[in-house]
Amino acid sequence: MTAPVIRIALTGMGGLDNPEPGLAVARALRTGWRGPLQIEGLVYDPWTTGGWTPGIADRLHLIPPLVQGDEAVLQRLLELHRRHPIDVLVPCLDLEVPVVARLSRRLAGAGIRTLLPEAADVHAISKVNLGAFCYANDITTPRTVHVRDLSTVALHADYFGYPLWVKGTVAGAKKVHNREQAVFEAEALAAKWGGGILLQEAIDGSEHMVAMVARGDGSLLSMVSARKLGTNQRGKSVIGAVIEDPVLRRIALRALSRLHWRGPLELEFVRSANGGQYYLIEINCRFPAWIVLTEFARGNLPVKLLREILAPGGRSQSRLRVGAMYARDVQEMGVLISSIRELRRSGSAAVGRVQPIRRRRGDLAVAVTGISAFELTQPGLGVARCLRSAPEIGRVLGLAYTPNDTGLFRSELFDACCRIGFEHDTEKRQEGDAMLLERLAGIRKKHGLDVVIPNLDFEIEGFQRIAAELERIGIRTLLPSLAARRKLGKQGLAELIGRQHWAGFEYPDTMLIKTRSDLTRAWERFGKPLILKGLLAGAARVYSLQQALVAWMRFKGEGEAQILAQPALYGEEFGIGVVCDRKGSLIDALPLKKLVMCERGKTWAAIPVPLVQAVADLAEILGSVGWNGPADVEFIRDSMTDRLVLIEINPRFPAWIGFSGLIDVNLPRQLVLAAMERPSAPVVGSGVLAQDVAFMRTAEEIPAAASTMAAFVNRGEVGYG
């Protein structure tokens, strides 16, 4: 007998660098459910990038924002249910759970099943109430205070001592090390979530996570515990592994017994380095964003939840694969713009697929750096995707720095990953250059290597210094000279554009900041918000002089003795990826209009646009300084003057460059051909694009392995043959 199709609706499909859990829940269900499954993605915005991930949702549907009230949410769900029947609804965002819980009886009457706690039980374990819950139930938790009046944040923070955590009342957390940082982060989190902020004692120790599913009677159906092995600067777990700890299990079960819970749940702990005591720091009323790890560990909690909703009373019999690991990386895809328009127009749309280009493999071996999404998505991942679709490329090698570089786990992108080092100390630069040259020569001898493409700002000068030696041993590069980079750097652009009066571009007023007095003058001159930029990398938008001082100290701590200050500009943002040949002539370019950016200002969705005049003007600028190789050019179209303002030119590919391979405007391929002095591919980047396709990126958890990390550390390389 053919199994019936199970139809499940999921929310939380946002896939930015801090992804929402619904995407991971959908992946776990797609992988682990045995039988026909139909997933309806419920989203608040047509540009919810995770929802468009190929192979995840069958359809996407717009739902009203929660501020419109319970009745509006209910009516939209019932309308969708009439058109596309829903068997099970799983809300995956914190604010949604109490809303759906209040509606659960009326939804059940229509045939939509859920498994959720009472709204009052959700409120009892909210971030604001967690301290009281732990105190009442004798559960150890860090000292925490709810600060409603932001003017008292500094006073409370000093009383706590540093470091400490500043948390939003709904989501978000920042670790701070002084009162200035505490005030800075508190203002940002309170503005986003409202209700003041929380200050929480920072416990020094390892971080642990427990995901659970509770049956309708509150008893445990299944549980998976994990430890954070790699945490980025924002405190987000990027690498984690399943563990088995009887003490942690006992504490989690004790907490569950006090909760009267039904459905998914996550508990977060810190185990003190001084004594091993577990501190409960957070309870979340939904699955965590790492929940697909439970599938890797053969204990798929989303599947167990779905079974329990459909047939209550089942038993959890799986034995976990302790040590199973995940790494949070990114996936990039092309999405038909017509599908996005359909979702916006009618409120529902099928999720199609833009097939990546596959071609035969050629004879060239190319190595790329910048292959990690641990902190920010680095360009090397997209470059590798482009090279995989280039017919001249036979082997793609990843050059990594640490075992936390997430590209190590992307065997579909790389034939091998090899460790390299880079010397930042100017006094040891000559020694570092020699070591890098020797390492690349060894990689060429073992794997073959024709071209190397550095993709991180700090590397460009070092690779340029050894370019002649690399060419002597048969390794080509194509990079802008130091003189060209200085002329088109953040400081040089203002003078160059002002002197030449290029018709298409302006450049923001800019002040060089060397001292606190300089920063004060910039604040008085430009007002708020103020943009601060490092000469090497990084930018901060600040809304008070105090915030500006905190950001300036951060730049100084990262080695930026001088920074730039500019007034904030408002308008549409654009990026242009460029390749120039050895003569400084622009070979090809791909202009994009940026539509979705993550919290740190990086592009997660965009559409190609025909900026023909801008590309021509840019070619003139690049040609005037003899620019070679790639460039990442950023613009804002000023909303007041409607003129393009050139923000910066970076001497490497943009992180969104993988899109160029999807639509056959393959800029990394063009660079390799130019470096090898072979004829370039047909130029299409500045003309009409072949497909009506948007770029989107989403975060995703991929299987990782301790053996891969160990091989990288011990042998200096990982092979995937």
C-alpha positions in Angstrom: 0.0 0.0 0.0 1.3 3.4 -0.9 2.0 5.6 2.2 -0.1 8.8 2.4 1.5 12.1 1.7 2.2 14.0 4.9 1.8 17.7 4.6 3.6 19.9 7.1 3.8 23.7 7.4 6.9 25.2 8.8 7.9 28.8 9.7 11.3 30.2 10.4 12.8 29.8 6.9 15.2 32.8 7.1 18.6 31.7 6.1 20.9 34.6 7.0 24.3 34.2 8.7 22.3 33.6 12.0 19.8 31.3 10.5 16.3 30.6 11.7 15.5 27.1 12.9 12.8 26.2 10.4 15.3 25.7 7.6 17.2 23.1 9.6 13.9 21.4 10.6 12.9 21.1 7.0 16.3 19.6 6.0 16.1 17.1 8.8 12.6 16.1 7.7 13.6 15.8 4.0 16.5 13.6 4.9 15.0 11.5 7.7 11.3 11.0 6.9 10.4 7.7 5.3 7.5 8.3 3.0 6.0 11.0 0.8 6.4 14.5 2.4 5.1 17.9 1.3 6.5 21.0 3.0 4.7 24.3 3.0 7.0 27.2 3.9 5.4 30.1 5.8 7.3 33.3 5.4 6.8 37.0 6.1 8.8 38.4 3.2 9.2 37.2 -0.4 13.0 37.6 0.0 13.2 35.1 2.9 16.3 33.5 1.4 16.2 30.1 3.2 12.7 29.4 1.9 14.0 29.3 -1.7 16.6 26.7 -1.0 16.3 24.0 -3.6 14.8 20.7 -2.4 13.5 22.1 0.9 10.0 23.6 0.6 7.5 22.6 -2.1 5.7 26.0 -1.9 6.1 29.3 0.0 3.2 31.3 1.4 3.2 34.8 2.8 1.6 35.1 6.3 0.7 38.3 8.1 3.1 39.7 10.8 2.2 38.7 14.3 1.4 42.4 15.2 -1.8 42.1 13.2 -3.1 39.8 15.9 -4.1 36.2 16.4 -7.2 36.3 14.3 -5.3 37.5 11.2 -2.8 34.7 11.6 -5.6 32.1 12.1 -7.6 33.3 9.0 -4.5 33.1 6.8 -3.7 29.6 8.0 -7.2 28.4 7.4 -7.2 30.0 3.9 -4.0 28.2 3.1 -5.4 24.9 4.5 -8.4 25.1 2.2 -6.1 25.5 -0.9 -3.2 23.3 0.3 -4.4 21.0 3.1 -2.0 21.0 6.1 -1.7 18.0 8.4 0.8 19.4 10.9 2.0 22.9 11.7 5.3 23.5 13.5 6.1 27.1 14.4 9.9 27.5 14.6 10.4 31.1 16.0 10.1 32.1 19.6 7.4 34.8 19.2 5.2 32.5 17.1 5.0 29.6 19.6 2.6 31.3 22.1 0.5 32.7 19.2 0.0 29.2 17.6 -0.5 27.7 21.1 -3.4 30.0 21.7 -4.9 29.0 18.3 -4.1 25.3 18.6 -7.7 24.2 19.5 -9.3 26.1 16.6 -6.6 24.8 14.3 -7.2 21.2 15.4 -10.9 21.7 14.7 -10.0 22.4 11.1 -7.7 19.4 10.9 -4.3 21.1 11.5 -2.4 19.3 14.3 0.2 20.8 16.6 2.2 19.8 19.7 2.9 22.9 21.7 3.0 24.1 25.3 0.5 26.4 26.8 1.2 30.1 26.2 1.6 30.6 29.9 4.3 28.0 30.1 6.2 29.7 27.3 6.0 32.9 29.2 7.3 31.3 32.3 10.6 30.4 30.7 11.2 33.5 28.6 14.5 35.2 28.9 13.0 37.8 31.3 11.5 35.1 33.6 14.3 32.5 33.4 16.0 33.6 36.6 12.8 33.3 38.6 12.0 29.9 37.1 15.5 28.6 38.0 15.3 30.0 41.5 11.9 28.4 42.1 13.1 25.0 40.9 16.6 25.0 42.4 18.4 25.1 39.0 21.8 26.8 38.8 21.8 29.8 36.5 24.1 32.8 36.2 23.2 36.1 37.9 20.9 38.0 35.6 19.1 41.3 35.8 16.4 42.8 33.6 17.3 46.5 32.9 14.3 48.4 31.6 15.8 51.9 31.9 18.8 52.0 29.5 20.2 55.0 31.4 21.2 52.6 34.2 22.9 50.0 32.0 26.4 51.3 32.9 25.7 51.2 36.6 24.4 47.7 36.5 27.2 46.5 34.2 29.9 47.9 36.5 28.2 46.1 39.4 28.3 42.8 37.6 31.9 43.2 36.5 33.4 42.2 33.1 33.1 40.4 30.9 29.3 39.9 30.9 26.6 39.2 28.4 24.1 41.8 27.1 20.9 40.1 25.9 17.8 41.2 24.1 14.5 40.3 25.7 13.5 38.1 22.8 16.8 37.2 21.0 20.4 38.3 20.5 23.3 38.4 22.8 26.7 40.2 22.9 29.6 39.6 25.1 31.1 42.9 26.4 34.3 43.8 28.2 33.7 47.3 29.5 30.9 49.8 30.2 31.1 51.5 26.9 30.6 48.3 25.0 27.7 47.4 27.4 25.9 50.6 26.6 26.6 50.3 22.9 25.1 46.8 22.6 22.3 47.5 25.0 21.0 50.3 22.9 21.2 48.2 19.7 19.4 45.2 21.3 16.7 47.3 23.0 16.0 49.1 19.8 15.5 45.8 18.0 13.4 43.9 20.5 12.0 46.4 23.0 11.4 45.9 26.7 14.9 46.9 27.9 17.7 44.4 28.0 19.2 41.6 30.2 22.6 41.7 31.8 24.0 38.2 32.6 27.1 37.1 34.4 29.6 35.5 32.0 30.7 32.1 33.2 34.0 30.9 31.9 33.7 27.4 30.5 32.5 25.2 27.7 29.1 25.7 26.1 26.5 22.9 25.8 23.1 22.5 24.1 20.3 20.1 24.7 17.4 19.6 22.2 14.3 17.7 23.3 10.9 16.7 22.3 8.2 16.2 25.0 5.1 14.2 24.5 1.6 15.5 25.1 1.7 14.4 28.7 5.0 16.2 29.4 7.2 13.1 29.4 10.4 13.0 27.4 10.1 11.5 23.9 13.7 12.0 22.8 16.8 14.1 23.6 20.1 15.0 22.0 23.0 16.8 23.7 25.8 18.6 21.9 28.8 20.7 22.7 29.9 23.8 20.9 33.3 23.2 19.5 33.7 26.4 17.4 32.0 29.7 18.4 32.4 32.9 16.3 32.8 36.4 17.6 29.1 36.8 18.0 28.8 33.8 20.3 27.1 31.6 17.6 28.0 28.0 17.4 29.6 27.2 14.0 31.0 23.8 14.8 29.4 21.3 17.2 29.3 17.7 18.1 26.9 15.2 19.8 28.0 14.2 23.3 26.8 11.8 26.0 27.0 13.2 29.5 24.8 11.6 32.2 25.1 14.7 34.5 23.9 17.0 31.7 21.1 14.6 30.9 19.9 14.4 34.5 19.8 18.2 34.8 17.9 18.6 31.5 15.4 15.9 32.6 14.9 17.6 35.9 14.2 20.9 34.2 11.8 19.3 31.8 9.9 17.8 34.8 9.2 21.3 36.1 8.0 22.7 32.8 4.7 21.0 31.9 6.0 21.1 28.4 4.8 19.7 25.0 6.7 19.7 21.8 10.2 21.0 20.9 12.5 22.6 23.4 16.2 23.7 23.6 18.2 24.2 26.8 21.6 26.0 26.7 24.2 25.5 29.4 27.7 26.7 30.3 29.9 24.2 32.2 32.1 26.1 34.5 35.9 25.6 33.9 36.2 26.0 37.7 34.5 23.0 39.2 32.5 21.7 36.2 29.1 23.1 37.4 26.4 23.3 34.8 24.7 26.7 34.5 21.4 26.9 32.6 21.7 30.2 30.6 18.7 29.9 28.3 15.5 27.9 27.4 14.1 28.2 23.9 10.6 27.2 23.1 11.4 25.7 19.7 14.0 23.6 17.9 17.5 25.1 17.7 19.0 26.1 14.4 21.5 23.2 14.7 18.8 20.6 14.8 19.8 18.8 11.6 22.8 17.5 13.7 20.3 15.1 15.2 19.8 13.6 11.8 23.6 13.2 11.4 23.6 11.4 14.8 20.8 9.0 13.8 18.4 10.6 16.3 16.3 12.8 14.1 14.2 14.9 16.5 12.0 16.7 13.9 11.1 13.2 12.5 10.3 12.0 16.0 8.1 15.1 16.6 6.2 14.5 13.4 5.6 10.9 14.3 4.4 11.8 17.8 1.9 14.4 16.4 0.5 11.9 13.9 0.5 8.9 16.2 0.9 9.9 19.9 2.6 7.5 22.3 5.4 6.2 20.1 8.7 5.1 21.6 12.2 6.6 20.9 14.4 3.7 20.2 17.4 5.1 18.2 20.9 4.9 19.5 22.8 8.1 19.0 26.1 8.3 17.1 28.1 10.2 19.7 30.7 12.4 18.1 28.7 13.2 15.0 29.6 16.8 14.0 28.2 19.7 12.0 29.8 22.9 10.6 27.7 25.9 9.6 28.5 26.9 6.1 26.6 28.6 3.3 24.7 27.5 0.2 24.2 29.8 -2.8 21.6 29.5 -5.4 19.8 31.1 -8.3 16.1 31.8 -7.9 13.8 32.7 -10.7 12.7 36.3 -10.3 9.3 35.4 -11.8 8.7 33.0 -8.8 9.5 35.8 -6.3 7.1 38.1 -8.1 4.4 35.4 -8.0 4.8 35.0 -4.2 4.6 38.8 -3.8 1.6 39.0 -6.2 -0.6 36.1 -5.1 0.8 35.2 -1.7 1.9 31.7 -2.7 4.5 30.3 -5.1 6.1 27.0 -6.0 9.8 26.7 -5.3 11.6 26.0 -8.5 15.3 25.2 -9.1 17.9 26.9 -11.3 20.3 24.1 -12.2 24.0 24.9 -11.7 26.1 24.6 -14.9 28.0 21.3 -15.2 30.8 20.9 -17.7 33.6 18.5 -18.4 36.8 19.0 -16.5 39.8 20.5 -18.1 43.6 20.5 -17.5 44.2 23.4 -15.2 44.7 23.2 -11.4 43.7 26.3 -9.5 44.1 27.1 -5.7 41.9 29.5 -3.8 42.2 31.1 -0.4 39.3 32.4 1.8 37.3 29.2 2.0 35.5 29.7 5.3 32.1 30.9 6.5 33.1 30.7 10.2 32.9 34.5 10.8 31.9 36.1 7.5 31.3 34.3 4.2 34.7 34.5 2.4 34.9 34.9 -1.4 36.9 31.7 -1.9 33.8 29.5 -1.5 32.0 31.3 -4.4 35.2 31.3 -6.5 35.4 27.5 -6.0 31.8 27.1 -7.1 32.6 29.1 -10.3 35.7 27.1 -11.0 33.8 23.9 -10.8 31.6 25.0 -13.7 34.6 26.2 -15.8 35.5 23.8 -18.6 39.2 24.6 -18.5 39.6 23.7 -14.8 40.4 20.1 -13.8 41.3 20.5 -10.1 40.3 23.0 -7.5 42.4 23.2 -4.3 41.4 25.0 -1.1 44.0 26.9 0.8 43.0 27.1 4.5 44.5 28.6 7.7 42.7 26.8 10.6 40.8 23.6 11.2 37.7 25.8 11.7 37.7 26.9 8.1 34.4 25.5 7.0 35.5 24.8 3.4 37.4 21.8 4.7 34.1 20.0 4.8 33.1 20.9 1.2 34.4 17.9 -0.7 32.1 18.7 -3.6 34.0 22.0 -4.1 37.6 20.9 -3.5 39.7 18.0 -4.7 42.0 18.7 -1.7 42.5 21.4 1.0 46.0 22.4 2.1 47.2 24.4 5.0 49.0 27.7 4.5 50.2 30.4 6.9 50.6 34.1 6.6 52.9 36.4 8.5 51.4 39.6 9.7 54.4 40.8 11.6 56.3 43.3 9.3 59.6 42.4 10.9 59.1 38.7 9.9 57.6 39.4 6.5 60.6 38.1 4.4 60.6 34.9 6.4 56.9 34.5 6.0 57.0 35.2 2.2 59.7 32.4 1.9 57.6 30.0 3.8 54.5 30.7 1.7 56.5 30.3 -1.5 57.9 27.0 -0.3 54.4 25.7 0.7 52.9 26.6 -2.7 55.8 25.0 -4.5 55.2 21.8 -2.5 51.5 21.9 -3.3 52.3 22.3 -7.0 54.7 19.3 -6.9 52.2 17.1 -5.2 48.9 18.2 -6.8 49.8 20.3 -9.8 49.1 24.0 -9.5 48.8 26.5 -12.4 47.0 29.5 -10.9 46.5 30.7 -7.3 43.7 33.2 -6.5 44.0 34.9 -3.1 40.6 36.2 -1.8 41.3 37.9 1.5 42.3 41.6 1.7 45.3 41.0 4.0 46.8 38.4 1.7 47.0 40.5 -1.5 50.2 42.4 -0.8 52.0 39.2 0.3 51.0 37.2 -2.8 52.0 40.2 -4.9 55.5 40.3 -3.4 56.1 36.7 -4.3 54.3 36.8 -7.7 57.5 36.8 -9.8 59.0 33.8 -7.9 55.7 32.0 -8.2 55.7 32.5 -12.0 59.2 31.2 -12.2 58.1 27.9 -10.8 55.0 27.8 -13.0 52.3 29.3 -10.7 50.4 32.3 -12.2 48.7 35.1 -10.4 46.8 38.1 -11.6 46.7 40.8 -8.9 46.7 44.6 -8.7 50.0 46.3 -7.8 50.6 48.1 -4.6 50.6 51.4 -6.4 47.2 50.7 -8.0 45.7 49.6 -4.7 46.9 52.8 -3.0 45.4 55.0 -5.7 42.1 53.2 -5.4 42.2 52.6 -1.7 39.8 54.2 0.7 42.0 57.3 1.0 43.1 57.5 -2.6 39.6 57.4 -4.1 38.5 60.8 -2.8 41.5 62.6 -4.4 41.3 60.6 -7.6 37.6 61.1 -8.3 37.7 64.7 -7.2 40.6 65.5 -9.5 39.4 63.7 -12.6 35.7 64.6 -12.3 34.3 61.3 -13.7 30.8 62.0 -14.7 29.2 59.0 -13.2 30.6 58.9 -9.7 30.9 60.8 -6.5 32.7 59.9 -3.3 31.6 60.6 0.2 33.1 63.4 2.3 35.9 61.7 4.3 37.9 62.5 7.4 41.1 60.6 8.5 40.8 59.8 12.2 44.1 59.6 14.1 43.1 60.9 17.6 40.0 61.2 19.8 39.9 64.9 18.9 39.6 63.9 15.2 36.7 61.6 16.0 34.9 64.4 17.9 35.4 66.8 15.0 34.0 64.2 12.6 31.0 63.6 14.8 30.3 67.4 14.9 30.8 67.7 11.2 28.8 64.7 9.9 26.3 64.1 12.6 24.5 60.8 13.1 24.6 58.1 12.1 28.3 58.2 11.4 30.2 55.6 9.3 33.6 54.5 10.6 35.9 52.4 8.3 39.1 50.6 8.8 41.8 51.3 6.2 42.2 47.5 5.8 38.8 46.2 6.5 35.6 46.6 8.5 33.0 49.2 9.0 30.7 50.4 11.8 27.6 52.5 11.8 27.3 54.5 15.1 24.5 56.7 16.5 26.3 58.5 19.4 29.7 59.8 20.1 30.0 57.2 22.8 29.3 54.4 20.3 31.9 56.0 18.0 34.5 55.9 20.7 33.7 52.2 21.4 34.0 51.3 17.6 37.2 53.3 17.3 38.7 51.3 20.2 37.7 48.1 18.5 39.5 49.1 15.3 42.6 50.0 17.3 42.5 46.6 19.0 42.5 45.0 15.6 45.6 46.9 14.5 44.0 49.8 12.7 45.9 52.8 14.0 44.0 55.1 11.7 40.4 54.9 10.4 38.1 56.9 8.2 34.9 58.7 9.1 32.1 59.4 6.6 28.5 60.6 6.7 25.9 57.9 6.3 24.3 57.7 2.9 20.8 56.5 2.1 19.7 54.8 -1.1 19.9 51.6 -3.1 23.1 49.6 -2.8 25.0 48.1 -5.8 28.0 45.9 -6.3 30.1 45.2 -9.4 32.4 42.3 -9.7 35.2 43.0 -12.2 38.2 41.3 -13.9 41.0 43.2 -15.6 43.7 41.7 -17.7 47.5 42.3 -17.4 47.2 45.5 -19.5 44.6 47.0 -17.2 41.7 46.5 -19.6 38.4 45.4 -18.2 37.5 42.0 -19.5 34.1 41.5 -17.9 31.9 42.8 -15.1 28.8 41.7 -13.3 26.7 44.5 -11.7 24.2 43.6 -8.9 21.5 45.4 -7.0 21.6 44.3 -3.3 18.3 43.5 -1.8 18.9 41.6 1.4 21.9 42.1 3.7 22.7 40.4 6.9 23.3 42.1 10.3 26.9 42.7 9.3 26.1 44.3 6.0 27.0 41.5 3.7 24.9 40.6 0.6 22.5 37.7 0.9 20.1 38.4 -2.0 20.6 40.5 -5.1 19.5 40.8 -8.8 21.7 41.5 -11.8 21.2 45.0 -13.3 22.5 46.6 -16.5 24.7 49.5 -15.1 26.3 50.0 -18.5 27.5 53.5 -17.9 28.8 52.7 -14.5 30.8 49.8 -15.9 32.2 52.0 -18.6 33.2 54.7 -16.1 34.7 52.0 -13.8 36.7 50.6 -16.7 38.2 54.1 -17.1 39.1 54.4 -13.5 40.7 51.0 -13.3 42.5 51.5 -16.6 44.0 54.8 -15.4 45.9 53.1 -12.6 46.7 49.9 -14.5 44.6 47.6 -12.4 45.1 43.9 -12.9 42.9 41.0 -11.7 39.7 41.1 -9.7 37.9 43.9 -8.0 34.9 44.2 -5.8 33.3 47.6 -6.3 30.5 49.0 -4.0 28.1 51.9 -4.7 25.1 53.6 -3.2 22.6 55.5 -5.4 22.0 58.5 -3.2 18.3 58.8 -2.6 18.5 62.6 -2.7 20.7 63.3 -5.7 20.0 60.0 -7.6 23.8 59.9 -8.3 26.0 56.9 -7.8 28.4 57.3 -4.9 31.5 55.0 -5.1 32.0 53.6 -1.6 35.1 51.4 -2.0 37.1 49.2 -4.4 38.4 46.0 -2.9 41.3 44.1 -4.6 39.6 40.7 -4.7 36.3 39.1 -5.8 33.2 39.9 -3.8 31.8 37.1 -1.5 28.7 36.8 -3.8 30.9 35.9 -6.8 29.5 32.3 -7.0 26.4 33.8 -8.6 28.5 34.7 -11.7 29.0 31.0 -12.3 25.3 30.2 -11.9 24.3 32.6 -14.8 27.4 31.9 -17.0 29.1 35.2 -16.4 31.9 33.3 -14.8 34.4 36.0 -13.6 36.8 33.6 -11.8 37.0 31.6 -15.1 37.9 34.8 -16.9 40.6 35.6 -14.4 42.2 32.1 -14.8 42.2 32.4 -18.6 43.7 35.9 -18.4 46.4 34.7 -15.9 47.3 31.8 -18.2 47.2 34.2 -21.2 44.5 32.2 -23.0 41.7 33.7 -25.0 38.9 35.0 -22.7 35.4 33.5 -22.8 32.7 35.5 -24.6 31.8 38.6 -22.7 28.2 38.7 -21.5 28.4 40.5 -18.1 27.8 44.0 -19.3 25.0 43.0 -21.7 21.6 41.2 -21.4 21.8 38.3 -18.9 20.9 34.8 -20.1 18.3 34.1 -17.3 15.9 36.1 -15.2 17.6 34.9 -12.0 18.2 36.4 -8.6 21.1 35.6 -6.3 20.4 34.2 -2.9 22.5 32.8 -0.1 21.5 30.8 2.9 23.3 29.3 5.9 23.2 25.5 6.3 24.7 22.9 8.6 26.8 20.3 6.8 28.3 17.1 8.2 31.8 17.6 9.6 34.3 15.1 11.0 37.0 15.3 13.7 39.2 13.1 11.4 39.1 15.8 8.8 40.2 18.5 11.2 42.9 16.2 12.7 44.3 15.4 9.2 44.5 19.1 8.4 46.3 19.8 11.7 48.7 16.8 11.6 49.4 16.4 7.9 48.7 19.9 6.6 46.1 18.7 4.0 42.9 16.9 3.5 42.1 14.9 0.3 38.7 13.7 -0.9 39.6 11.1 -3.5 
